[in-house]
Amino acid sequence: MNMIKLNTWRFIDTKIGSAYWNMAVDEALLEGFREGDLPILRLYGWENALSVGKFLNISKSVNMKKIEHQKIPVVRRMSGGGVLVHGGDLSYTLILPRESLKDRGVKESYHHLCGFLLRLYEMLRYPADFVRDSQCNEVKSDICLAGNETYDILINGDKMGGNAQRHTHHALFQHGSIPMRLDEALFNPLFIGESGLERAATLERLGTFIEYESLSLLVREAFCETFEVNLVSEPLRISEEERAKELLIHKYTQQRWNYDGKTIYP
């Protein structure tokens, strides 16, 4: 499953950070991505938080008073999708030239790019598959773990994390979550309807107790095997870090963006 002439990728590991910083870095990397740049694989972890799809009305899905009372951070992603819980997960970001998958539609690009996740779970000896290839019905929901869409990943019929995309004129951006563990007692009371948390798959619920650093190594191995690529490690560049700090201050820590999806910052 070669990644269409993209044989070398830039690898960035920003470790565990706040929800606001994580999403500011994602946008800074996408914004700075130029034609001819190496495609990017970024790994990162989260402090306890909720992330929300760009177009979602969060007040229909979660109890805002409980969120504010418990001081649970909420961050709005620049990708679509529903509400996703974070705190015991390792996340990834992929940024690559849009033309590299120009012959694939949105759904087929998910199928292609999520291949390394299937390989990761295979390495851990878990039978993972896409909803479309399973016996499970598709279910729409504004809460990520309560829904089953075509290219969501299932293990033993239970949903494993979530993935979302954004397309620009020159780049394809995808990020997603690999749950190691899930604090159901903390997050479940925050949701107005069915949260899906009680039946969501995590590595710990499957019997694998692993921490961020070890899982990061496995993810890199699965990625390189799946797409037959090499990774070149590089930290955030000064320009990327400075832009992320600007976005952090003026966008990702602002309630009008995170709660209402509105921003005046360029």
Secondary structure, 3 states (H helix, E strand, C coil): CCCCCCCEEEEEEEEEECHHHHHHHHHHHHHHCCCCCCCEEEEEEECCEEEECCCCCHHHCECHHHHHHHCCCEEECCCCCCEEEECCEEEEEEEEEHHHHCCCCHHHHHHHHCHHHHHHHHHCCCCEEEHHHCCCCCECCCEHHHCECCCCEEECCEEECEEEEEECCCEEEEEEEEECCCCHHHHHHHECCCCCHHHCECHHHHCCCCCHHHHHHHHHHHHHHHHCCEEEECCCCHHHHHHHHHHHHHHHCCHHHHCCCCCCCC
